[in-house]
């Protein structure tokens, strides 16, 4: 994995944004895998400001909560519209369907979408417990799109987006680790001291489903963009 260390979250967003735009400009047809949460907000802001041409770009998102209508303001459908889709014109945009009575069929349907739209570049955030997408510790590295029960730590991290903690969904539909690893290129971002332990485990820890992000050690084209704080523990290891 290639590591790019930057000073802060602002510089991290710019570096990741430029890599994504380079990919967009490299081909006549491009598929991007996109992430939600707090980590990519700066990247999407740069998209809104600069408005690169995305008419030839298809997007597939990592995940969606179970039980939320796509028009619910706390759904990831609404998040992506607010942050990106309402501001630029894409060829097509896909997110998992978490609001259906047949979630298993929805998972299969989304996996078929990914198969038909191979991801050229997948953007990932990194959870404090090492999760990627909503793939919590213990998830198989061969997993496809599936339903996952969110851990207490993940729900706690996401409660800032809801009025009450009890409103945070317990389940989500997520692209599996196996699906993520099919991307031709992966860019994973992490900033802040709270991500330092996960960054260290991802980069130099034993490959294990106890830390889902360690699966990226097996991928041939991963760029890790981290700020100084998130990279702190790794630098300490070098100095010892």
Secondary structure, DSSP 8 states (H G I E B T S, - for coil): -EEEEESSHHHHHHHHHHHHHHHHTT-SSEEEEE--SSTTHHHHHHHHHH----TTEEEEESEEETT--TTSTTSHHHHHIIIIITTS--SEEE----SSS-HHHHHHHHHHHHHHS--SEEEEE--TTS-BTTB-TT--TT--SEEEE--HHHHHHHGGGSSSGGGS-SEEEE--HHHHTTSS-EEEEE-SGGGHHHHHHHHHS---TTSGGGGGGG-SSEEEEEETTTTHHHHHHHH-
